[in-house]
Amino acid sequence: MALTIERRMAGDVVVLDLKGRATIGSEAERLNETLRRELNSGTRKLLANLTELIQVDSSGLATLVRSFVSMGCTGGAMRLVVPPGRVREVFEVTQLSRAITCFADEVSALASFK
C-alpha cells in the first residue's frame, strides 16, 4: 500500500494524516518532501497523525526525526499521534518515543500545543 498524505487544519495546527507505508523509496521521499514543504512555508505547529500508518522503516523514522529536529530549531513544534500497534512498537523499540513527543490520540496531541 502506497503512502498517502492528507493535509488539514485543526485551529492553527497543520495536521498531516499518513496512511499506508513510510518505507524506503518513493514513500519516504514523498513524506520528506511534504514535511520540508511545511517547514519552508512557515508552518510552526505540525501534527503528524500516524494512526493509519501500517508500516515504518528506518527511512521513514529518519524523515520524521529530521523534521522534528528542524521544526524545533526554527522555533516550531512537531508532535506525533502514534496509537498502540506495530508502528508504536517500532517507536518504543528504537526509544524514539522518548525523544519525540508522541501521543496516543489526536485530542491529546492537539491540546499539547496550547
N, CA, C and O atoms as CSV, one atom per row, in Angstrom:
chain,resi,resn,atom,element,x,y,z
A,1,MET,N,N,0.845,-1.186,0.000
A,1,MET,CA,C,0.000,0.000,0.000
A,1,MET,C,C,0.885,1.242,0.000
A,1,MET,O,O,1.720,1.416,0.887
A,2,ALA,N,N,0.702,2.085,-0.976
A,2,ALA,CA,C,1.480,3.312,-1.108
A,2,ALA,C,C,1.114,4.300,0.004
A,2,ALA,O,O,0.030,4.230,0.584
A,3,LEU,N,N,2.018,5.197,0.280
A,3,LEU,CA,C,1.790,6.229,1.285
A,3,LEU,C,C,0.927,7.337,0.704
A,3,LEU,O,O,1.210,7.855,-0.377
A,4,THR,N,N,-0.122,7.695,1.424
A,4,THR,CA,C,-0.899,8.881,1.088
A,4,THR,C,C,-0.817,9.829,2.263
A,4,THR,O,O,-0.774,9.407,3.419
A,5,ILE,N,N,-0.797,11.120,1.954
A,5,ILE,CA,C,-0.709,12.148,2.985
A,5,ILE,C,C,-1.796,13.167,2.720
A,5,ILE,O,O,-1.844,13.781,1.654
A,6,GLU,N,N,-2.668,13.341,3.698
A,6,GLU,CA,C,-3.735,14.330,3.590
A,6,GLU,C,C,-3.472,15.450,4.583
A,6,GLU,O,O,-3.191,15.202,5.756
A,7,ARG,N,N,-3.565,16.683,4.103
A,7,ARG,CA,C,-3.305,17.864,4.939
A,7,ARG,C,C,-4.624,18.491,5.330
A,7,ARG,O,O,-5.528,18.636,4.507
A,8,ARG,N,N,-4.727,18.863,6.606
A,8,ARG,CA,C,-5.903,19.580,7.089
A,8,ARG,C,C,-5.470,20.489,8.233
A,8,ARG,O,O,-4.368,20.359,8.765
A,9,MET,N,N,-6.341,21.395,8.597
A,9,MET,CA,C,-6.067,22.313,9.699
A,9,MET,C,C,-6.952,21.962,10.891
A,9,MET,O,O,-8.115,21.593,10.725
A,10,ALA,N,N,-6.400,22.079,12.075
A,10,ALA,CA,C,-7.142,21.956,13.326
A,10,ALA,C,C,-6.773,23.202,14.123
A,10,ALA,O,O,-5.790,23.208,14.865
A,11,GLY,N,N,-7.572,24.259,13.962
A,11,GLY,CA,C,-7.215,25.556,14.539
A,11,GLY,C,C,-5.984,26.077,13.815
A,11,GLY,O,O,-5.990,26.220,12.593
A,12,ASP,N,N,-4.922,26.362,14.576
A,12,ASP,CA,C,-3.688,26.862,13.966
A,12,ASP,C,C,-2.630,25.772,13.783
A,12,ASP,O,O,-1.458,26.068,13.550
A,13,VAL,N,N,-3.049,24.520,13.890
A,13,VAL,CA,C,-2.138,23.380,13.759
A,13,VAL,C,C,-2.356,22.705,12.406
A,13,VAL,O,O,-3.485,22.382,12.035
A,14,VAL,N,N,-1.267,22.496,11.680
A,14,VAL,CA,C,-1.331,21.718,10.446
A,14,VAL,C,C,-1.287,20.242,10.832
A,14,VAL,O,O,-0.374,19.800,11.530
A,15,VAL,N,N,-2.276,19.491,10.373
A,15,VAL,CA,C,-2.332,18.054,10.641
A,15,VAL,C,C,-2.089,17.317,9.326
A,15,VAL,O,O,-2.753,17.564,8.319
A,16,LEU,N,N,-1.130,16.416,9.364
A,16,LEU,CA,C,-0.869,15.554,8.217
A,16,LEU,C,C,-1.274,14.138,8.584
A,16,LEU,O,O,-0.681,13.528,9.474
A,17,ASP,N,N,-2.284,13.615,7.898
A,17,ASP,CA,C,-2.742,12.243,8.125
A,17,ASP,C,C,-1.994,11.321,7.178
A,17,ASP,O,O,-2.143,11.417,5.959
A,18,LEU,N,N,-1.188,10.425,7.743
A,18,LEU,CA,C,-0.409,9.488,6.942
A,18,LEU,C,C,-1.117,8.145,6.897
A,18,LEU,O,O,-1.538,7.616,7.926
A,19,LYS,N,N,-1.244,7.601,5.695
A,19,LYS,CA,C,-1.904,6.306,5.516
A,19,LYS,C,C,-1.031,5.429,4.638
A,19,LYS,O,O,-0.509,5.885,3.620
A,20,GLY,N,N,-0.875,4.190,5.024
A,20,GLY,CA,C,-0.087,3.249,4.229
A,20,GLY,C,C,1.256,2.956,4.852
A,20,GLY,O,O,1.358,2.697,6.051
A,21,ARG,N,N,2.303,2.999,4.016
A,21,ARG,CA,C,3.652,2.665,4.474
A,21,ARG,C,C,4.600,3.840,4.276
A,21,ARG,O,O,4.580,4.498,3.235
A,22,ALA,N,N,5.433,4.100,5.286
A,22,ALA,CA,C,6.501,5.099,5.182
A,22,ALA,C,C,7.812,4.321,5.175
A,22,ALA,O,O,8.488,4.188,6.194
A,23,THR,N,N,8.145,3.812,3.993
A,23,THR,CA,C,9.313,2.946,3.856
A,23,THR,C,C,10.246,3.486,2.779
A,23,THR,O,O,9.897,4.405,2.038
A,24,ILE,N,N,11.428,2.902,2.707
A,24,ILE,CA,C,12.457,3.359,1.781
A,24,ILE,C,C,11.911,3.434,0.355
A,24,ILE,O,O,11.134,2.585,-0.082
A,25,GLY,N,N,12.337,4.464,-0.345
A,25,GLY,CA,C,11.899,4.641,-1.724
A,25,GLY,C,C,10.970,5.829,-1.864
A,25,GLY,O,O,11.102,6.825,-1.153
A,26,SER,N,N,10.045,5.716,-2.773
A,26,SER,CA,C,9.183,6.857,-3.100
A,26,SER,C,C,8.310,7.295,-1.924
A,26,SER,O,O,7.986,8.477,-1.806
A,27,GLU,N,N,7.926,6.357,-1.052
A,27,GLU,CA,C,7.086,6.738,0.094
A,27,GLU,C,C,7.844,7.663,1.048
A,27,GLU,O,O,7.327,8.707,1.446
A,28,ALA,N,N,9.070,7.278,1.413
A,28,ALA,CA,C,9.861,8.123,2.319
A,28,ALA,C,C,10.204,9.449,1.652
A,28,ALA,O,O,10.245,10.485,2.315
A,29,GLU,N,N,10.450,9.424,0.349
A,29,GLU,CA,C,10.737,10.667,-0.372
A,29,GLU,C,C,9.527,11.596,-0.371
A,29,GLU,O,O,9.668,12.805,-0.186
A,30,ARG,N,N,8.342,11.030,-0.577
A,30,ARG,CA,C,7.119,11.837,-0.556
A,30,ARG,C,C,6.905,12.446,0.829
A,30,ARG,O,O,6.544,13.617,0.945
A,31,LEU,N,N,7.127,11.659,1.866
A,31,LEU,CA,C,6.990,12.164,3.229
A,31,LEU,C,C,7.999,13.281,3.480
A,31,LEU,O,O,7.644,14.318,4.042
A,32,ASN,N,N,9.246,13.084,3.073
A,32,ASN,CA,C,10.279,14.094,3.255
A,32,ASN,C,C,9.917,15.386,2.534
A,32,ASN,O,O,10.039,16.469,3.106
A,33,GLU,N,N,9.477,15.284,1.295
A,33,GLU,CA,C,9.097,16.464,0.521
A,33,GLU,C,C,7.942,17.213,1.180
A,33,GLU,O,O,7.951,18.442,1.246
A,34,THR,N,N,6.964,16.483,1.660
A,34,THR,CA,C,5.801,17.107,2.299
A,34,THR,C,C,6.205,17.828,3.572
A,34,THR,O,O,5.797,18.968,3.794
A,35,LEU,N,N,6.994,17.186,4.402
A,35,LEU,CA,C,7.421,17.806,5.662
A,35,LEU,C,C,8.325,19.002,5.402
A,35,LEU,O,O,8.204,20.021,6.081
A,36,ARG,N,N,9.218,18.897,4.441
A,36,ARG,CA,C,10.088,20.015,4.087
A,36,ARG,C,C,9.272,21.210,3.576
A,36,ARG,O,O,9.557,22.357,3.920
A,37,ARG,N,N,8.269,20.931,2.765
A,37,ARG,CA,C,7.411,21.994,2.238
A,37,ARG,C,C,6.701,22.717,3.378
A,37,ARG,O,O,6.595,23.943,3.363
A,38,GLU,N,N,6.221,21.975,4.356
A,38,GLU,CA,C,5.550,22.608,5.504
A,38,GLU,C,C,6.518,23.499,6.265
A,38,GLU,O,O,6.181,24.627,6.623
A,39,LEU,N,N,7.701,23.001,6.508
A,39,LEU,CA,C,8.707,23.776,7.240
A,39,LEU,C,C,9.091,25.031,6.461
A,39,LEU,O,O,9.166,26.120,7.031
A,40,ASN,N,N,9.330,24.882,5.177
A,40,ASN,CA,C,9.743,26.016,4.345
A,40,ASN,C,C,8.645,27.047,4.149
A,40,ASN,O,O,8.926,28.213,3.873
A,41,SER,N,N,7.390,26.620,4.290
A,41,SER,CA,C,6.277,27.563,4.113
A,41,SER,C,C,5.949,28.325,5.397
A,41,SER,O,O,5.053,29.169,5.411
A,42,GLY,N,N,6.674,28.024,6.469
A,42,GLY,CA,C,6.467,28.767,7.708
A,42,GLY,C,C,5.582,28.083,8.732
A,42,GLY,O,O,5.239,28.693,9.745
A,43,THR,N,N,5.204,26.843,8.500
A,43,THR,CA,C,4.404,26.112,9.488
A,43,THR,C,C,5.184,26.029,10.791
A,43,THR,O,O,6.357,25.656,10.799
A,44,ARG,N,N,4.528,26.378,11.893
A,44,ARG,CA,C,5.186,26.344,13.202
A,44,ARG,C,C,4.563,25.340,14.159
A,44,ARG,O,O,5.151,25.030,15.195
A,45,LYS,N,N,3.390,24.831,13.832
A,45,LYS,CA,C,2.748,23.794,14.642
A,45,LYS,C,C,2.304,22.689,13.697
A,45,LYS,O,O,1.421,22.881,12.861
A,46,LEU,N,N,2.933,21.527,13.844
A,46,LEU,CA,C,2.691,20.425,12.928
A,46,LEU,C,C,2.398,19.147,13.702
A,46,LEU,O,O,3.136,18.775,14.615
A,47,LEU,N,N,1.335,18.495,13.331
A,47,LEU,CA,C,0.962,17.220,13.932
A,47,LEU,C,C,0.942,16.170,12.835
A,47,LEU,O,O,0.160,16.268,11.889
A,48,ALA,N,N,1.800,15.166,12.960
A,48,ALA,CA,C,1.791,14.041,12.026
A,48,ALA,C,C,0.971,12.924,12.659
A,48,ALA,O,O,1.353,12.362,13.685
A,49,ASN,N,N,-0.151,12.614,12.037
A,49,ASN,CA,C,-1.063,11.600,12.552
A,49,ASN,C,C,-0.729,10.266,11.889
A,49,ASN,O,O,-0.997,10.069,10.704
A,50,LEU,N,N,-0.144,9.355,12.658
A,50,LEU,CA,C,0.291,8.058,12.141
A,50,LEU,C,C,-0.729,6.955,12.423
A,50,LEU,O,O,-0.408,5.772,12.317
A,51,THR,N,N,-1.941,7.333,12.778
A,51,THR,CA,C,-2.967,6.361,13.153
A,51,THR,C,C,-3.193,5.305,12.077
A,51,THR,O,O,-3.394,4.133,12.397
A,52,GLU,N,N,-3.164,5.704,10.807
A,52,GLU,CA,C,-3.431,4.752,9.731
A,52,GLU,C,C,-2.164,4.339,8.984
A,52,GLU,O,O,-2.232,3.800,7.880
A,53,LEU,N,N,-1.023,4.594,9.590
A,53,LEU,CA,C,0.241,4.134,9.027
A,53,LEU,C,C,0.409,2.669,9.421
A,53,LEU,O,O,0.350,2.340,10.605
A,54,ILE,N,N,0.615,1.795,8.453
A,54,ILE,CA,C,0.697,0.370,8.769
A,54,ILE,C,C,2.124,-0.136,8.888
A,54,ILE,O,O,2.358,-1.206,9.449
A,55,GLN,N,N,3.092,0.632,8.361
A,55,GLN,CA,C,4.493,0.217,8.445
A,55,GLN,C,C,5.392,1.435,8.337
A,55,GLN,O,O,5.121,2.363,7.575
A,56,VAL,N,N,6.469,1.414,9.115
A,56,VAL,CA,C,7.501,2.447,9.024
A,56,VAL,C,C,8.847,1.754,9.169
A,56,VAL,O,O,9.015,0.884,10.024
A,57,ASP,N,N,9.801,2.139,8.338
A,57,ASP,CA,C,11.144,1.575,8.445
A,57,ASP,C,C,12.131,2.680,8.816
A,57,ASP,O,O,11.724,3.791,9.156
A,58,SER,N,N,13.414,2.377,8.751
A,58,SER,CA,C,14.429,3.344,9.176
A,58,SER,C,C,14.388,4.620,8.340
A,58,SER,O,O,14.677,5.699,8.858
A,59,SER,N,N,14.036,4.519,7.066
A,59,SER,CA,C,13.941,5.720,6.222
A,59,SER,C,C,12.801,6.621,6.672
A,59,SER,O,O,12.960,7.839,6.763
A,60,GLY,N,N,11.659,6.020,6.953
A,60,GLY,CA,C,10.518,6.794,7.443
A,60,GLY,C,C,10.807,7.408,8.798
A,60,GLY,O,O,10.464,8.564,9.048
A,61,LEU,N,N,11.440,6.634,9.678
A,61,LEU,CA,C,11.795,7.157,11.003
A,61,LEU,C,C,12.779,8.313,10.880
A,61,LEU,O,O,12.628,9.336,11.548
A,62,ALA,N,N,13.784,8.151,10.032
A,62,ALA,CA,C,14.787,9.214,9.859
A,62,ALA,C,C,14.135,10.492,9.357
A,62,ALA,O,O,14.496,11.586,9.790
A,63,THR,N,N,13.190,10.363,8.457
A,63,THR,CA,C,12.489,11.536,7.924
A,63,THR,C,C,11.720,12.238,9.025
A,63,THR,O,O,11.758,13.465,9.119
A,64,LEU,N,N,11.026,11.486,9.855
A,64,LEU,CA,C,10.260,12.078,10.957
A,64,LEU,C,C,11.186,12.741,11.976
A,64,LEU,O,O,10.909,13.846,12.443
A,65,VAL,N,N,12.276,12.071,12.318
A,65,VAL,CA,C,13.223,12.636,13.293
A,65,VAL,C,C,13.843,13.921,12.747
A,65,VAL,O,O,13.930,14.918,13.464
A,66,ARG,N,N,14.269,13.906,11.502
A,66,ARG,CA,C,14.877,15.089,10.885
A,66,ARG,C,C,13.909,16.269,10.905
A,66,ARG,O,O,14.300,17.400,11.195
A,67,SER,N,N,12.656,15.996,10.596
A,67,SER,CA,C,11.648,17.070,10.592
A,67,SER,C,C,11.366,17.572,12.001
A,67,SER,O,O,11.186,18.772,12.210
A,68,PHE,N,N,11.328,16.669,12.961
A,68,PHE,CA,C,11.112,17.047,14.356
A,68,PHE,C,C,12.222,17.993,14.821
A,68,PHE,O,O,11.946,19.020,15.443
A,69,VAL,N,N,13.461,17.649,14.521
A,69,VAL,CA,C,14.607,18.470,14.919
A,69,VAL,C,C,14.584,19.809,14.185
A,69,VAL,O,O,14.784,20.859,14.796
A,70,SER,N,N,14.343,19.769,12.887
A,70,SER,CA,C,14.303,21.006,12.098
A,70,SER,C,C,13.210,21.947,12.587
A,70,SER,O,O,13.416,23.157,12.677
A,71,MET,N,N,12.059,21.390,12.897
A,71,MET,CA,C,10.949,22.217,13.379
A,71,MET,C,C,11.332,22.892,14.696
A,71,MET,O,O,11.060,24.077,14.888
A,72,GLY,N,N,11.953,22.152,15.591
A,72,GLY,CA,C,12.384,22.721,16.861
A,72,GLY,C,C,13.448,23.787,16.691
A,72,GLY,O,O,13.435,24.787,17.409
A,73,CYS,N,N,14.366,23.598,15.760
A,73,CYS,CA,C,15.447,24.564,15.521
A,73,CYS,C,C,14.933,25.879,14.952
A,73,CYS,O,O,15.595,26.909,15.082
A,74,THR,N,N,13.778,25.859,14.332
A,74,THR,CA,C,13.219,27.081,13.744
A,74,THR,C,C,12.143,27.701,14.631
A,74,THR,O,O,11.424,28.602,14.200
A,75,GLY,N,N,12.032,27.222,15.860
A,75,GLY,CA,C,11.068,27.791,16.798
A,75,GLY,C,C,9.673,27.199,16.711
A,75,GLY,O,O,8.737,27.709,17.326
A,76,GLY,N,N,9.535,26.132,15.955
A,76,GLY,CA,C,8.237,25.483,15.831
A,76,GLY,C,C,8.137,24.261,16.724
A,76,GLY,O,O,9.030,23.975,17.521
A,77,ALA,N,N,7.037,23.553,16.573
A,77,ALA,CA,C,6.807,22.349,17.358
A,77,ALA,C,C,6.140,21.296,16.491
A,77,ALA,O,O,5.237,21.588,15.707
A,78,MET,N,N,6.605,20.069,16.650
A,78,MET,CA,C,6.024,18.943,15.927
A,78,MET,C,C,5.658,17.868,16.924
A,78,MET,O,O,6.424,17.553,17.835
A,79,ARG,N,N,4.483,17.312,16.740
A,79,ARG,CA,C,4.005,16.225,17.581
A,79,ARG,C,C,3.593,15.073,16.676
A,79,ARG,O,O,3.306,15.263,15.495
A,80,LEU,N,N,3.569,13.871,17.254
A,80,LEU,CA,C,3.130,12.695,16.520
A,80,LEU,C,C,1.981,12.019,17.254
A,80,LEU,O,O,1.982,11.934,18.482
A,81,VAL,N,N,1.009,11.541,16.499
A,81,VAL,CA,C,-0.016,10.654,17.049
A,81,VAL,C,C,0.398,9.252,16.640
A,81,VAL,O,O,0.396,8.908,15.458
A,82,VAL,N,N,0.753,8.445,17.637
A,82,VAL,CA,C,1.201,7.077,17.386
A,82,VAL,C,C,0.434,6.157,18.334
A,82,VAL,O,O,0.889,5.896,19.447
A,83,PRO,N,N,-0.729,5.664,17.899
A,83,PRO,CA,C,-1.526,4.806,18.768
A,83,PRO,C,C,-0.873,3.435,18.956
A,83,PRO,O,O,0.043,3.073,18.216
A,84,PRO,N,N,-1.345,2.678,19.945
A,84,PRO,CA,C,-0.797,1.330,20.143
A,84,PRO,C,C,-0.899,0.503,18.866
A,84,PRO,O,O,-1.853,0.633,18.100
A,85,GLY,N,N,0.090,-0.339,18.655
A,85,GLY,CA,C,0.124,-1.192,17.473
A,85,GLY,C,C,1.548,-1.324,16.964
A,85,GLY,O,O,2.502,-0.981,17.663
A,86,ARG,N,N,1.685,-1.820,15.749
A,86,ARG,CA,C,3.009,-2.100,15.181
A,86,ARG,C,C,3.894,-0.868,15.083
A,86,ARG,O,O,5.070,-0.913,15.442
A,87,VAL,N,N,3.334,0.225,14.601
A,87,VAL,CA,C,4.147,1.436,14.439
A,87,VAL,C,C,4.597,1.943,15.809
A,87,VAL,O,O,5.742,2.370,15.959
A,88,ARG,N,N,3.726,1.905,16.795
A,88,ARG,CA,C,4.105,2.335,18.159
A,88,ARG,C,C,5.223,1.451,18.698
A,88,ARG,O,O,6.141,1.934,19.360
A,89,GLU,N,N,5.143,0.158,18.412
A,89,GLU,CA,C,6.188,-0.761,18.866
A,89,GLU,C,C,7.547,-0.377,18.284
A,89,GLU,O,O,8.562,-0.470,18.973
A,90,VAL,N,N,7.575,0.049,17.030
A,90,VAL,CA,C,8.829,0.483,16.412
A,90,VAL,C,C,9.372,1.695,17.163
A,90,VAL,O,O,10.571,1.772,17.432
A,91,PHE,N,N,8.502,2.635,17.499
A,91,PHE,CA,C,8.940,3.830,18.238
A,91,PHE,C,C,9.444,3.464,19.629
A,91,PHE,O,O,10.372,4.097,20.132
A,92,GLU,N,N,8.853,2.464,20.252
A,92,GLU,CA,C,9.289,2.067,21.590
A,92,GLU,C,C,10.595,1.272,21.546
A,92,GLU,O,O,11.485,1.493,22.367
A,93,VAL,N,N,10.711,0.348,20.591
A,93,VAL,CA,C,11.927,-0.459,20.476
A,93,VAL,C,C,13.129,0.431,20.169
A,93,VAL,O,O,14.211,0.218,20.716
A,94,THR,N,N,12.951,1.409,19.314
A,94,THR,CA,C,14.044,2.319,18.960
A,94,THR,C,C,14.226,3.432,19.985
A,94,THR,O,O,15.169,4.218,19.890
A,95,GLN,N,N,13.334,3.498,20.955
A,95,GLN,CA,C,13.305,4.510,22.011
A,95,GLN,C,C,13.058,5.916,21.479
A,95,GLN,O,O,13.331,6.897,22.170
A,96,LEU,N,N,12.547,6.019,20.269
A,96,LEU,CA,C,12.214,7.333,19.717
A,96,LEU,C,C,11.012,7.948,20.423
A,96,LEU,O,O,10.842,9.167,20.413
A,97,SER,N,N,10.181,7.112,21.034
A,97,SER,CA,C,9.030,7.648,21.767
A,97,SER,C,C,9.476,8.463,22.972
A,97,SER,O,O,8.688,9.235,23.518
A,98,ARG,N,N,10.719,8.304,23.393
A,98,ARG,CA,C,11.262,9.117,24.488
A,98,ARG,C,C,11.850,10.429,23.984
A,98,ARG,O,O,11.901,11.422,24.710
A,99,ALA,N,N,12.292,10.417,22.731
A,99,ALA,CA,C,12.955,11.594,22.164
A,99,ALA,C,C,11.996,12.512,21.418
A,99,ALA,O,O,12.195,13.726,21.374
A,100,ILE,N,N,10.960,11.930,20.836
A,100,ILE,CA,C,9.986,12.692,20.052
A,100,ILE,C,C,8.674,12.700,20.814
A,100,ILE,O,O,8.264,11.684,21.375
A,101,THR,N,N,8.029,13.832,20.831
A,101,THR,CA,C,6.771,13.953,21.555
A,101,THR,C,C,5.672,13.179,20.830
A,101,THR,O,O,5.204,13.590,19.769
A,102,CYS,N,N,5.267,12.047,21.421
A,102,CYS,CA,C,4.255,11.164,20.833
A,102,CYS,C,C,3.030,11.089,21.738
A,102,CYS,O,O,3.139,11.096,22.964
A,103,PHE,N,N,1.880,11.018,21.114
A,103,PHE,CA,C,0.617,10.890,21.834
A,103,PHE,C,C,-0.171,9.727,21.267
A,103,PHE,O,O,-0.012,9.369,20.100
A,104,ALA,N,N,-1.021,9.139,22.094
A,104,ALA,CA,C,-1.831,8.004,21.660
A,104,ALA,C,C,-3.056,8.429,20.862
A,104,ALA,O,O,-3.629,7.626,20.126
A,105,ASP,N,N,-3.467,9.712,21.009
A,105,ASP,CA,C,-4.653,10.173,20.287
A,105,ASP,C,C,-4.487,11.631,19.864
A,105,ASP,O,O,-3.668,12.369,20.412
A,106,GLU,N,N,-5.276,12.017,18.887
A,106,GLU,CA,C,-5.169,13.354,18.313
A,106,GLU,C,C,-5.611,14.445,19.277
A,106,GLU,O,O,-5.019,15.524,19.298
A,107,VAL,N,N,-6.625,14.189,20.064
A,107,VAL,CA,C,-7.128,15.207,21.003
A,107,VAL,C,C,-6.020,15.621,21.976
A,107,VAL,O,O,-5.810,16.813,22.202
A,108,SER,N,N,-5.325,14.664,22.540
A,108,SER,CA,C,-4.226,14.956,23.481
A,108,SER,C,C,-3.097,15.693,22.785
A,108,SER,O,O,-2.526,16.634,23.338
A,109,ALA,N,N,-2.776,15.267,21.573
A,109,ALA,CA,C,-1.690,15.900,20.821
A,109,ALA,C,C,-2.017,17.354,20.524
A,109,ALA,O,O,-1.177,18.232,20.714
A,110,LEU,N,N,-3.223,17.610,20.063
A,110,LEU,CA,C,-3.633,18.992,19.761
A,110,LEU,C,C,-3.628,19.854,21.025
A,110,LEU,O,O,-3.206,21.010,20.984
A,111,ALA,N,N,-4.089,19.304,22.136
A,111,ALA,CA,C,-4.134,20.056,23.388
A,111,ALA,C,C,-2.735,20.443,23.849
A,111,ALA,O,O,-2.575,21.453,24.535
A,112,SER,N,N,-1.716,19.661,23.487
A,112,SER,CA,C,-0.354,19.925,23.938
A,112,SER,C,C,0.256,21.158,23.272
A,112,SER,O,O,1.266,21.676,23.748
A,113,PHE,N,N,-0.339,21.633,22.186
A,113,PHE,CA,C,0.178,22.823,21.506
A,113,PHE,C,C,-0.210,24.106,22.221
A,113,PHE,O,O,0.371,25.157,21.952
A,114,LYS,N,N,-1.170,24.045,23.117
A,114,LYS,CA,C,-1.679,25.264,23.760
A,114,LYS,C,C,-0.857,25.690,24.930
A,114,LYS,O,O,-1.166,26.697,25.568
